[in-house]
Amino acid sequence: MTAALQGDFPPPGGWTVDDLDRLPDDGRHELLDGNLIVSPSPTRLHQSIAGRLMAALDETCPADLDVTQGVEVRLSRTRAFIPDVLVTELDAASRNPSHYRPHEVMLVVEIVSEGSRSIDRVLKPALYAEADIPYFWRIETESGIVVHAHRLDPAKRVYVEQARMTDGVLVPEPWEIDIPLARITPRSR
């Protein structure tokens, strides 16, 4: 047990990103207004979609951007989330960071899991929009794969749905993307 987790209560004033730096680097610890959120281990379906999407995006990604997965985005001193897939500025990625600032992030993708429905559908989009991240995608898996692509309305600081896609990902922004659904669908029998 690390010093950051000793005791039954959060540190005075709540958890901060400094406390996250002292926790195990397992990709499961996030912060919401000083409250520590520990996500359960992702499922095989979740991880397969994330890996396949990352590879597909990387194939057509412009040279000034970078595609990765599971790297923390620090929205503030007391808010930090770990998107399933994200696209960042290449300059920021070149420093091999353990976390990004919102202005370095172009697109975040959250794949909804049973234990993260409300957080991925409501909370994270609202806070990513408040942090001015230009694009947000949500991938649902309850009834097949459905990709919801959103673009930030900068005046209102909310996301507006660009497309709801069930056959693949076809959007003109943040760059022209055309990914057939089969490309991100995990193998099955």
Secondary structure, DSSP 8 states (H G I E B T S, - for coil): --GGG-SSS--TT---HHHHTTS--SS-EEEETTEEEE-----HHHHHHHHHHHHHHHHH--TTEEEESS-EEEEETTEEE--SEEEEEHHHHTT--SEE-GGGEEEEEEE--GGGHHIIIIIHHHHHHHTT-SEEEEEE-TTS-EEEEEEEETTTTEEEEEEEESSEEEESSSS-EEEEHHHHS----
